[in-house]
């Protein structure tokens, strides 16, 4: 039986999101959602549990081009859904970030179902067949019923308070002269994403900037770029970067450190290289005063999906991707939406 506290979804009306009218109520809903999420995962609590911080997030989302709608019942906003349009490697798409959607407990998560139905017809008419949503774990069942499969896992881990103070044998900071030795490893993440069962496309520009991007990270004094050196050269790397205050978000608490990149050479897999690198990178982060580490990985990657949870990373949100059938772009369909 449905809860008596959730009123019928038919009582809702849908309106376009207007900042002057809806930023305040949406911020209240987002702050309340964050407090509910933080009860399940206390590491995410803090800054965004208050409407003022959430309003700033939503104001920035609007400035960045996110648009959408609100669901209204009895004159009050019961939920909202925003998305930002984009092009490029992901095709014509709409992207809903974690702070782009929230609902009141009285309305229930089904309010997002109504909002998605109201907005997605226009997305289809605009040729936007790729729909992305970053949803907190608690909202995952709703989006799965709308046909959104997992694509990326966002996770958080506690940085151990007590950790070794000396790097394991072979583990050291990378230096620019390591770039030639690192070259065979730079494309391993892209290759893993392209391989079965992930099947994620990476366009040529992403390959072209690998070397320069890694060199930039290496030269950034805030970044900790660790390598493990073995008899056959560099066996693996892990890159850690503190999350700046201006980049702190619902999923990246202020003061946390982000595990940006990691890879192990094929010849060194199964030898413990990845584990030693990760443990030391987290130990170094603890020495720098960090207590939380965030990262993300492809849900379909069989190695990442086993390795990172074993290192203590807990999923807190999922990036979901729904691709509509391109045949829906036919005139007989578009005319009817």
N, C-alpha and C positions, 0 to 999 in steps of 0.2 A: 504494500500500500504506500502511495506517496506521502511524504511528510505534510502534515497539516499547515506547517509554516511556509510552504512554498505555494504561492497562488498561481492560478492558471496562466499559462504563457499567452493565451489569446487576449488577455487584458492589456498587452503591451502595444504601444505604437512606436514606429521607427521614424526618427528625424535625422537629418544631416547634422554632423558634429559642427557646432559653432563655438569658437573659443570664448567669446564674450559670455555665453550662456552656460557652457558645459565644462570648461576647464576646472572650475572649483568642484562641482559634484564628481567629475571623473577622478580628480586627485583624491577625494575622500574614499572612493571605491578602491582605488589602487593601494592607498595606505592601509585600508582595512584588509585587503587581500594579502599584502605583504606581512601584516601581523599574523594572519592565519598561517601563511607559509612558514614564517619564522618559528611558530610553535612546533611545526614538524621538523624543521631544520634550523636550530638556533643560530648556526653560523651565519645565516643570511640576515639576521636581525639588525636593528640599529637605524641607520640613517633614513631609510625610506619607509619607516613605519609612521612617519608624520606627513600630513597632507602638503605642507609647504614644500618639502623636498620632492614629492611626487608631482606637484604642480610644475616645478621647474623642469622635470623630466618631460612632461607632456607639452609644455611650452616649446621646448627644444625640438620635440618630435614634430610639432606643427611647423616650426621654422624650417625643419629639414624636409618638409613636403608630405608628411603623413596626413592622410585624410580618411574620413569614415563616417560613422553614424552612432547615434545613441538610441537606446530603448527606453521609453518613458512610460511610467504607469502612475496614475493619480497625480500627475504633475511633477513627479520626481524621477531622476535618472536612475534606472535599474541596471544599466550596463552600457558599455561602449566598446567599439571595435574600430581600430585604425589600421591603415596599411600604407606603406610607401611604395610607389611604383618605381620600377627600374628596368634597365636593359642590360645588354652585354652577354657575358658567358652563360648566365642563367636564363637567357632568353627574355621575352617580355614577361615580367613577373610583378607580383605584389608581395610585400614583405611585412609581416606583423611581428614586431619585436615583443619581448616579454612584458614591457610596460604599456603596450598598445591595446591591451584588452583586460577588462575586469567586469565583475558583476556583483550585485548585492546578494547576500545569502538568501534573502527573502524571495528573490526572483529565481535563484538557482542557476547552474551553468547552462541550462537550455536557452537562456537569453542570448548567449553567444551563437547558438545554432540559428536563431532568428536573424541576428545581425549579419551573420555570414551569408545566409540565404538572400538577404536584402542587398548586400553589396556585391556579391560574386557575379551576379548577372551582368552588371556593368563592367566588371573586370573582363568577363568573357567577351562582351561586345567590343571591348577595346583591344581584343587579341591577347589578353594576358592569361595564358594557359597555365603558368606556373605560380602556385600559391604557397607561400612559406609562412609558417607560424612558429615562434619560439614560445612554448607553453610550459608553465611550471608543472611539476610532476603531478600535483593534485588535480590539474585540469586535463591531464592526458586522455582519460576515457572519452570525454566529450569530443575531442578532435579526432580520435580514432573512429568514432561513429560517423564522422563527416568524411571519411575516406582519406585521412592524412596518415601516411606511414612514417615511421621514424627515419631520420636522416643523420642527425648529430646528437650526441649526448653531451650535456653541460654538467660538470661535476665539481665538487669541492672536497678538500681534504684538510684535516688538522695537521699543522706542521708540528712534528714531535718536539716537546719541550726539552728533552734530553737527547743529545745526539753526539756522534763522534766529532772531535775537533780537528782531526787530520784526515785529509783525503785518502781514499784507498789507493793502492799501488796502481799506477798508470793513469789516474784521474787528475786532470789539471785544467787550468784556464786555457782556452784557445787563444791563439795570437794570429794576426793576419797572414803570417808565413805558413800557417796550416792549410790555407785555402786549397792548394793543389792536392794535398793528401785527403782533404774533405770532399773533393769534387765527386768521387763515386757515390758518396752518401747523400748528396744534396737533393737528388731527385727521388729518393726512396719513398718519401711520403706520397708524392704525386703518383708514383708507380703503384703503390699499395691501393690508392684510391681508384685507379683505373682498372685494377685487376678484379677478377671475380672473388667474392660475390658483391663487391662494392659497386663497380661499374660507374664511377663518377668521372665525368669529362673534365679535363684540364686543358685550357686553350694555350696556344704557343706563348703569348705574353707572360703567362705564369711561369713557364719554363725559363724564359729569357732573363728574368730578374732574380733567379735563384742565387747566383753567385754574389751579385751586388747586394742583395737583401741580407744574406748571411754576413757579408763583410760589414755592412752597416750595423748589424746587431753586435758583432764582435767589437766594433769601435765605440759602442755606446757605453759610457762608464756606469750607467745604471743597470745594465744587463749583465747577468752571469752566464757566460757561454762555456759549458764544460765539455771536455772531450775525454775519452778513455783510449789510451794508446796501448797497442799490443805489438806482438812480434811482426805482424803483417801490416802495420800502419795504424790508422785510427779506426777503432772498432765501433765507436758510437759517439753520440753527442746528445746533450740536453741543454735547452736554452730557457732561462728564467728571467722574468722582467717584472719589477714591482708595478702594481696598478696605480697610476697617478690619481689624485683626487678627482681631476676633471674627467677621468675615464671610469670612475666608480659607477656601478650600476646595480640594478636589482640582483644580477647574478654574479657581480664582481664586487664584493665588499671593499670599502675603502681600507687601505693598509694591507690588503692581501697581495700575494705574489702570483703571477700567472706563469704556468708551464706552457711556453709558447710552442716549442718544437722539440721533438725527440726522435731519434732513429738509431737502429743498430745494424751494422753491416751484415749481410747474409752469412758470411763465414763465421761470425761471432755469435749468432743467435743460439740461445740455449746454454750459453756459458755464464750467464749471470751479469753480463755487461750492463744491460738496461737497468737491472735492479740496483747494481752498485752506483751507477750514475744518478739514478733518481734518488736513492737514499742520501747520497752526498749532497745533491742539489737542494734537497729539503733541509738537510742539516745546516748547510750554508745559509739558507733562507732564515732558519731559526736564529742563527748567530746575528743576522741583520735585523732581527726584531719582528719578523713576520710570524703570525700564528695560523694563517690560512693560506691555502694554495688552491687556485682554480685552474681548470683545463677543460678541454673538450675533445671528442674524437668521433669518428664515423661509426654509427651504430652497427653497420654491416661488416665492419672490419673485425675478423675473428680474433686477431691478435690483440688489438687495442681493447676490445670489449672484455677480454680476460685479464690482460696485464694491468690496466689502470685500476679497476676495482680491487685487485689484489694489493695494490699500493695504498689502499685506503681511500680512494676517491668514491664519493657517494653521488649518484645522479640527483640533480635538483631541478633540471629542466631538459626539455627535448626540442630540437629543431625538427619540424615536420615539413614534408614537401608533398603537395598534391599536384599532379599534372593532369589537366583535363584533356580529354580526347580531342585532337585537332579537328576531327570531322564535325565537331560542334560548331566550327566556324562557318559551316555552310549556310547559305542564305535562308534556308527553311528553318534553321535553328535560331540564328541571330535575330531574325525578324520577330520571333516569338518571345524573346527575353525582355 
